[in-house]
Amino acid sequence: MLYKFKSKAAGDLIMLEPNGRRVLEIIGKDAGPKGIILPEEMPGAMKALEGAIAREEAEHKAIADEARAKGEVPPKFDAVSLRQRAVPFLDMLRRCSSAGKEIVWGV
């Protein structure tokens, strides 16, 4: 399944199901096949997503630092980080929030 996020203030954004579901869960939305993010929800959604990105990066750094301190090779993490997957969605949120337009999917 794909999530196709649409808005009148930004171009369409397509995400694979696992990535779209994760982003929606982070911002507190039901990851169902249809949904909407209202402009008044967008500042909170951006804050939640930016916080999740910062937590993931801090966690990865702490794990790598701990491994180096033990003289071990740091583990490999996903090739594509949450930041890389979420930046286009954050950009869409910013544009839509500024324009006062909702984001919908599954319609």
Steps between C-alpha positions, in 0.01 A plus 500: 500500500606857440403818677438787260483827692326781311446870559412810302810673642764239409574229251391143570724296728509122468638279777519123530260360759751432783652848471168680468354305792799588719476871418124503565542318831771745608271797436212329679275427203319177423700326229187377326446498125335846510565804711555872533740731679342837570705821491456552875650153564811565291717691752461215749567244227820679398617518860428129557682397182802721571514359856491141372781576256713653776434202731593249230822683418594530870427132555714394202785724618482360854505141374794572270690683776442214743627246248813708432562537875493120529739470206232349280398591149190723510188332360360590162164674502241522223651646185221758489436682827174637632632850423546413132155343477325779693655814346265502197202453734625779729533726197144417399378572854677839502358602161149390585509658845610832349229483235230379742428193285439146623689186401292197405578142404296216358244723328 
